[in-house]
Amino acid sequence: MIRKLKSASSSSLLLLSMTLGVWHSNAIAQSEQKTGLIPEDYFDFVYMHNPQISPNNDVILFVKQTVNDDASGRNNQIYKIDKQGGVSEFTQGKRDRSPKWSADGSQVAFIRSVDGQSQVFVMPANGGEAKAVTSLEQSLSDFEWFPSGDKLLLSLNVANNDSDNNQNLKDSKKRAEPDTVIVKHAKYLSNGSGYLSDKRTHLFEFDLKTKVLTQLTSGADWNANSPVISNNGSSIYFHANKTGQEYEGNDNSDIYHLEMSSKRVTAVTQHPHAQFSASLGTDNKALAYLHMEDSYEQVDLMLLTHDAKKPVNLTKNFDRNAKPAIWSADNKHLYFATNDHGANRLFAVSVDSGEVTRLLDKNQKIGNLAVSSDGQFLVFTAESSTELPELYRLDLRSKQVSKLTSFNDKLSNEKALSPAEEVWFVNEKGMKVQGFVHKPLNFDKRKSYPVILNIKGGPGGMWGHQWFFENQMYAAQGYAVVYVNYRGSSGYGIAHSQAVRKDYGGADYRDNMQFLDNVLAKNPWMNKDKLYVTGGSHGGFLTNWITTKTDRFKAAVTQRSVSSWISEAGTQEYTPNQMTIEFGGHLWNNFDAYWDRSPLKYADNVKTPTLIIHSDADMITPIGQAQEWFYALKVNEVPVEMVIFKGETHSLSRSGKPTNLVARIEHILQWFERYSD
């Protein structure tokens, strides 16, 4: 039986606690069966980020992320794993991130938020007191050690005409500034940042002894991104779009070289499309970087050596998107993880031959990759549909994998989980498409179960062999959960990714519905009369679109959705150039393409009771999209409610305030339960 959830969030925790007690009693009565995940369990999840291996390869630092006590945010604390495998705290702070070893391994620098401002702190590697080394007014996004250990490279967001860019102290202001935003560029919004300023990210050298801050790059219309420093400290490489059109929707970028002795910046690549994410070999003789010829084209890993006239494409025959890569210690291989058939797998590519090798065969999502300086092992996070993320070590010689952390073991051992089962089908174009099914907990094939079609966003990216807690929570409530990596998804080759271009509501819609029909036909225990649909972002658009085409679903929950491409085009963070690429023109020369694929045009066909979930600080699908859909369904007398999360962005479902994230899942379950009869 699916439990009923109240709509009032103030009583949700009490209800959940009571439900836990009821479920516990039922579990004892059912031969000590484990219970499934409930929304409140999210508060106990632990995540790990940014592993950093010491230069002598004995200690691993990483960031442990947990939900804070009142569920209003998250704590980030740096932990360490010693040579014997012991896991312990390294810093005491709750807002610490980006740990980095000095070249000699004697010190660790990291970023700590102090009064809402990010500053760099340094502490001895063997422990002790962390001391702030910066007191920046400028916004700090990242930093790197110079090999000498006496300087840092800072990435700061600064105005081109700031008089204090080379100072480290805050100037006083005599009067308050007016609350205005001056918009000049096509790109003036960013999800999570709101309105963009004229400030740009540039590189600065910071002397740890003298506290002198020296600007290395400057420019009012470009950003210096992802810098890497050569092992001798003489060179810095970064990528930038220096066309002057970055904020007008131009997607060009090139790799640049900054010579520290002269401070001269020169272009390493000169290409009309995107070159980014440089990675320098340990011997400083070769540079790897990513290249993307155009939107919807494959991302390739390029190699440029000092004596070569042109770069070599290492992954031209890979038919998967390459990702930022790290070098092996002997400079013979590059390692990266990327989407592949529902998993994020670990690969190595030979620098000499371009041969790409899969290093691990398990169906998991691999991330946060680091390599030891001796080339003996890799460290990374791994998760699956039934395994929360933990840190692992891969011995590159023996191929043995060992688990380094076990923060989530207790919760995992106490809960029953439903694995993602692969389902392949052939769509109307003859293309093989992969989807997944989660059976409800305590599954009995003799019984009949309701089904949730959960539609992923994108259309890029994919779901599958990863920890996706909300699907587990639906399964725990007695639902079968089905989802598909429809055309447009990554991980299946470039043809699959390109197949949805200029066809929103076409190929993506058909793959979802054909997949649903396929699994219903093959699984008679799925109740065809109790179907539900939900999705977020592009999945929210498709949820709206589907309910204009059919009334076969008993209820729908549309999240951060698009209802009208007409109003979406002019109010969200993407530029006219980007929208033109997606729709083959702009509103004045291809209006029908926007309007004909807008659910709003067909809203008078909708009969499905719909819950709308949206955030008022969403800059990707602004709140007006939800309001227009709510208005349309009200006009047409469709049962509809709207839940607005104040202060949240498009990222609510993954990184929103924990209490809001959990309330979102509760609202979805409540809505489906309301229409369960």
N, C-alpha and C positions, 0 to 999 in steps of 0.2 A: 504494500500500500504506500502511495506517495504521501509524505507528510504534508500538512497544510501549514503555510507560513503567513503570518500577519503582514499587512502592508505597512504598518507603522514601524519605522526603523528603531524607535526608542525602546520598543519591547522585544526587539529581535534577539538580543543576547540572552535575556531571561528565557525566551521561548526555546532558543537553541540549547541552553543548559538543561532545561526540562526534557527536551527531546533526547539529548544525550543520555539522560538517566533512563528514559523509556527504552531507547535502543539497547542500552547496556543490559537491562532486564531481559529483553527479547533475545539478546545474543546468548545469555546463559540458558534460556529455555530452548534455544535452537542448537544444542550441542556445542556450546561455546563458540558459535560462529562469530567471526570478526565483523565489525560494522564498517560501513563505507565512509568516505569523506563527507563532511558537512561544511558549509561555507566558513564557519568559525575556525576550522582547522587551518585556514590560510595563515592565521596569526602565529602559528608555530613553525611555519616553513623557514628554512635557512638556505640562503643562497651564497655562492662564493664567486669572487671576481678577481681578475688581475694577478694571477700567480707570478712571482718573480723569484728566480733561482739565484742564489749567491754566486759570486765569481768562483769560489772554490767548490761549488756544487753541493755543499753540506746542508744548507738551510733554504727553505722555501717560505717566502712571505706571500700572503694573500689577504684579500678583504673579505671579511665575514659580514653578511648583511642579514639583519633580523628586523622584525616589526617592533617598534618601541612600545613602552608600557601602556600607553593610552590609545594605541593604534592610529595615532594621528600622522605618523611618519615612519621612517626606517632608521635604524642605527647602522653605521658602517664603522667597523673596527678592524684593525690590522692584526692578524694572527701569524704564527710561525709554525713550521714543521721542522724539527731538528733532525740530525743525522740518524737518530735511533727511531724516528717516526713519531716522536711525541708532539702533540698539538697543544699549543698554549697561546695566551695573549701576548702580543708584542707591544701594542699601544693601549692606553686606557681611554682614549677619546672615543666618542660615539659618532663623530663626523669626520672620519679619516679615510683617505682614499689614495690611490696611485702611489704605492710604495715603490722606491727605486734604489738599488744599491749603487754606492760609489764604485768606481772601477777597481779600487783595491780591496773592496769588501769591508772596509772599516766603519762605514757610516751608511745610514739609510735616510733618505729624504722622502717626504710624503706631503700630501695636501690635507690641511685641516680647515674646516669652516669655523671662523671666529666672528661672532656677531653678524652672520650672514655673508661674510667676505672670505674668500679662499686665500690662504697664505701657505707658504712652504715652511715646513718644520724639518729639523734634522736631529737625529739622535744616534748615539753609538750603536753599532751593530750588535754588541754584546749586552745591550740593555742600558737603561739609565733614563735620564730626564730628556724629554723632547723639547727643543727650544725653537721658537719662531725665528726664522732668519729673514723674512720679509714682513713689511707692513704696508702692503700695496693698497692703493685706492683703485687702481685699474682692475678690471675683471681678468682673473687668471684662469685659463682653460687647461693648460698642461705645462710640464717642464721636463727637462732632461739634464743629467749630469754632464759636464765636460770631463773628459778622461783625466785631466789633471787633478780633479777633486776639489779645486778651489773656486770654481765658478759653476753657475747654472744657466741653462738656456730656458728662458721663459716665453710662453705664448700668451700675449696680453691683448685684450680688446681695447683699442685706443682711438681717439679722434685724431685726424690728421694734423690739426692745428693746435693740439693740446700743448700748452707751454710747460706742463709738468711731466711730460712723458719720460724724461730722464731724471726724475726725482722719485723718491720713495716715500715722501711724506704728503699728507693730505693738506690742501690749502683750505683756509676758512672762507665761508661765503657770508656776505653781509645781508643779502636778502634772498628770499625764496625765488626759485625759477618758476615761470609760468608753466602750467600743465597743458602743454600742446605737443602735437606730433606733426612734423612737416614731412609730407610724403612726396618723394621725387621719383622713385623707381617702381618698376612693375612688381618687384618683390619687396614688399614692405611689411609682411606678416610672417611669423614663424610659430608653429605649434610649440607651446611651452615657454616661448619668449615674448609673445604678443607682438606689438609694433617694434620694428627694427629701427635702430638709430643709424647715424652715419659713421659709427665707429667700425673699425676693421681690426682683424687679428694680425698682429705683427710680432716679430721675433726680437727678443732683448737678451743681452748678456748681463748677468748679475754676479758681481764679485762678492763672495761670501765674507771676505775680510773687510773690505772698504765700504761695502753696502752700495757701491756705485752701480746704477742701472743704465746701461748703454743700449740705445736702439740700433738694431742691425738692419731691419727692413722697414720700408715706409711706402705709403701709397694710399690715396684717398678712395680708390675704387677697386682694390683687390685685397685678398687675404692670403697670408702665408700659412699653409696647412701641413700638418703631420711631419714636422722636421725630424731628421735623423742626423746624428753627428758621426763623423769618421772616427776610427779608433785612435788616431793621433791628434784629434781635435782641430785639424787644420781646415776641415770642410764641413759644410752643412748642406743637406739636400732637403727640398720641400716641394710641394706642388701648389700652383696658383693659377687663377684665371686672370691674366693681365690684359684682357681685351678691353676692359672698361665697361663691359656689358654683362658682367656676372649677375647683377641685380636687375637686369632686363630679361633674364631667361636664357642667356647664352650658357651652354654647358661645356665650353672648352676649358681645359686646364693642361698645363705642361709641368714638367719637372725642371726645377731650377737649382743651380749650384751657387752657394755663397762661400767665397774664399775669405777666411777669417783674417788673414794678414792684411789684405787690401780692402776688405768689406765689399768687394765687387760681386755683383749678382749677374750670372749669365744663364741663358736657357740651355738646358741639356737636350730637351726635345722641342720640336716645333711642328705641331700637328694640329689640324683644325678641330679635332675632337678631344676626348678626355683621356689624359694621362695622370695617374694619381697613386698614392700610397707607395712611395719609394721604400726600398729596403736595401741596405748596403752590405755587401759581403764582408766577412770578418777580416779579409786581407785588403779591403778597400779597392779591389781591382775590378769589381763588377757591381752593377746596379740592377736590381729587379724592380719592376713597377707594374701597375695594372693599366690596361688600355681598354677603352670602350669606344667603338667606332661611331655608334649612334644609339639613340633610345631603341630599346627592344633588340639590340645586338648583343652578342656574347661578350662577357668580360674576360679578357685574356691576360696571361702573365707574360710580360716581356722581359728580355734580358739584354742589357747593354754593357759591353766590356770596353775598357779604355782604348783598345786597339781596333775596335769594330767601327765600320762606317755606318752601319744601321743596326737597329735592334733585332733580336730573334724572338719570334713568337713561340714560347715553350708549350702553350696549351692549344694550339690551333686545331688539333685533332681530338681534343678532350670532350667537346660538346657539353660542357658544364661551365657555369660561371666560376672563374677563379676568384679567390679572395686574398686579402693582404697576406703576404707570405713571410716566413722567417727562414734564415739561412742555417744549414747544417754547419757544424764547426769546421769541417774540411772544405766547405764551399762547393761541394759536389751536388747537393740537393737543396731544394726549397720545400718547406712544409706549409700546408694550409688545410683548412676544413671548409667544405662547401656542401650545398644541398644536392642530394642524390637519392631519388626514389623514396621520398618520405623520411629520409634520415639526413643528418649533417655529418658527413663522413670525413675521415682524416686521410689526406693524400700526400705523397711525395712526388716531386717531378725532378728528373735528372737534368742538370744544367748542360751536360754534353749531348744527350740524345733527345731530350724532350719527352722521354717516356714517363707517363704518369702511372703511379702505383698506389693502390689502395692499401693503407697500412693496417687498418682494422676492419673486420667484416661484420661486426655486431651492429644490429639495428638500434642506433643511438644518435643523440645530438651531441656533437663534440664542439667545444668552444674554449675560449680563454687559453690559447696555446702558448707555451713557453718551451725553450730548448736549453739544455745544459751547455755550459761553455766547453766541456770536453766532448760533446757530441754523443754521449752515452744514453741519454734518456730525454723524453718529452714529458711535460706536465700539462694537464688540461682538465676541464670540467666535462663530465659526461652525465647524461640523463636519458631516460626512455619513457615510454608511455606509462610504466609502472614503477619507475625509479626516479626519485627526486635527485637534483644535481648534487654531485660530490666531486672532490678532486681525485685524480688518478695519475699514476706514473706508468709510462710505457718504456720498457727497456728495448732500445732499438736493435740490439744484437739478438737477444733471446726471444723478442716479441712478447715477453711476459708483461701482463698488466697487473698492477697492484693498486689497491684502494688506499688513499692517504687520509681521508676524513670520513666521518660517520655521523655527522650532525643530525641527519634526518632518519637514522636507522630506527630509533624508538617509535617514531610516528608511523613509519612504513610498516614495521612489524606488527603494529597494533591495528592496522587498517586493511580491509579487503579492497583490492584494486582490480579493475577490469582492463586487461591488455588490449591494445589496438591491434585488430586483426585485418590484414591486408585483403583487399578485394580489387581485382582488376576487371575491367570490362572494355568492350570496343564500342566507341561512339559512332554516330551516323556518318562520320568521315573516315571510318576505318582506323582511327587512332586508338592505341591502347592507353587507357586512363586509369590511374590508381586512386582508390579511396580506402577508407578504413571504417570498421565497425567496432564499437564497444558494446558488449552484451551487458544487460542489467545485472547487478549483483545477485547472487543466489539464483542464477539462471536455471530455469526448468523448461526444456523445449516443449513440454506439454502445455505450458501456459501461454497466454497472449500478453504482449507488452506494448506500451505506447512507444513512439519513435520520434526523436528530435533530429531534424536535419539542421546541422550546425554548419554555417557557410563561412569559410575563412575570408579574410580581407585580401587586399593586394591591388590588382590581380596577381602580382608577383608573390614570391615566397611560397611556402608550403606547410602543411601539417602532417603529422604522422607519428614517427618514433621519437617523441619528445614528451616532457612532463607538461601536461596541459590539465591543470587541476579542475577546471570547470567541467570538462567532460567526465571526469571521475565523479564529481558531485552530482551530475545528472544521472549517471549510471547507478549511484548509490540510492537515488530516489525512485528507482524502478524503471527508468527509461533506457531504451536502446538509443545509442548516439551514433549517427552516421555522418561522414563528411568526405569530401572528394577534392583532390588537387586538380581542379578543372583547368581547361585551356587558359593559358596566361600564367600559370604557376611555374616556378623555377624548379630545377632538379630533374627535368625530363628531356633536356635538349632545347636548342634554340627554336626549332620549329614549333614545339609545344608552347613555348613562351610567347611567340609572335602570333599565335593563332587567334588571340582575342583582340588584336590591335584594330581599332576603329569598329569594333563589334561588341561593345558593352551591351549586355542584355541579350546577346545572341549565343555565341559559342559557350560562354560561361554559364548562362541560364540552361542551355540544353544539356550540358554535362552534368549539372546538379540534378536535374529532373530525371535524366536517363539513368544516372547512378542510383537514385532513390528507387526507381521502378525496378532496376536490376536486383538490388538487395531485398526488396519486398517480395519479388518473385521467387527468390532462392531461400527465403527464410519465412516459412509459414507461421512461425511464432510471433512475427512482427504484426501488430494490429494495424491494418490498412485504414481503419476508421478512426484511429487516434494518432494522427500525424501533427507534429508541431514544427515550426521553423524559426530559426534565429540566425543572426549574423551581424558582424560589425564592419564598419567602413565600407569597402566594396561588397562585403557580405551583407551589410545593412542595405545598400542599394539593391542587391539581388533579392533580399527579403521583401522589400517594397515591390520590386518588379514582379516577383513570383505571385504575390497576392493580387496583382492586377490581372494575372493570367488564369488563376485557378482559385477555387474556394475549397479545395480538398484538405487544407490544413485547419485544424480546430482552433488554433491560436498562433499568433506571430509576435515575436519581440524583435524590433528593429533597433539597432544600436549604431550611434554616430554615422548615420546613413546619409545618402544623397537622395533627395526627392525630385529635384529639378536641376538639370545640368545648365539651364539658362542662368539661374541665380547663383549656382555654385561657381560658375566660370568667373564671375566678377567679384566674389566676396572672400575666396579662400587664398591660401598662401601660394598656390601655383600661378605662374605667370601666363600671359596670353600666348607666348611662344610654346610653353609646355602643353597648354590645352589644345592648341592648334595641332601639335603632334598627335595627341590622343584622338582628336575628332576629324582630322583632315581638313581643318579650316577654322575660322573664327565665326562668331555669331552672325556677321553680316554677309559672309559668303557661303556659309554652310549651316544656316539656322536649323534646317530640318534634322540634321544629324544630332544636334543637341536636344531638340524638343521631342523628336520621335523616340529617343531612348530615355526620356525622363518619365519615371513612374507617375509624376503629377499629371501628365497628359491623360492617363488612363485611370485616375483615382476613382472615378465613378463606377468602375468595375469591381472595386474591392468590397468583399463581404466578411473577410476574416477579422475577428477581434484582435486588435493590435495594441501592444504596449510599446511606446517610444522611449528609448533611453538615450540621453544626450548630455553633453557637458557644455556649460556656457562659455568656457574659455577655449573651445575647440576652434583651431584656425585652419584645419584641413577640411572638415565638413562643418562649417559654422552653424550655430544654433538655429539660424533661420531655416535650414533644411528640415529640422525637426518640427519647427513651428508651422511651416507650410504643409507638411504631411499631416500634422495634427488638425489643422484647419480643414484640409480637404476631406479627411475622414469624418470629422464632425459635420461638415456640410452634407455629406452623403450618409449620415446616420449610422456609421459603423461604430461598434463599441470600441472606444479608444481612450487610453490614458497616457500621460507623458510624465516621466520622471527626469527632472533636470538636476544634475550634480553641479553645484555652485563651486567655481574656482578650479574645476577639473578641466583637463585638456582631452585631445583625441586619444591620449595614452592611458585613460582611466583604467581600462580592463587589465593592463599589464603593470603599470607603475604608478597608478593613482594612489591617493591616500588610502591606507589599508582598510580603514573602516568603511570608506565609500566603495572600494573594490568589492568587499564582502557583501555590502548592502545591494550592490548591482546584481549579484548572483541570486540573492534572496528574492529580489523583485521578479527576476525571470521565473524562478520556481513557483512563486506565488501566482503569477499570471497563468502559467500552464496548468497549475492545479485548479484554478478557478474554472477552467474550461475542460475539465477532465471527464465530465459526465456526458 
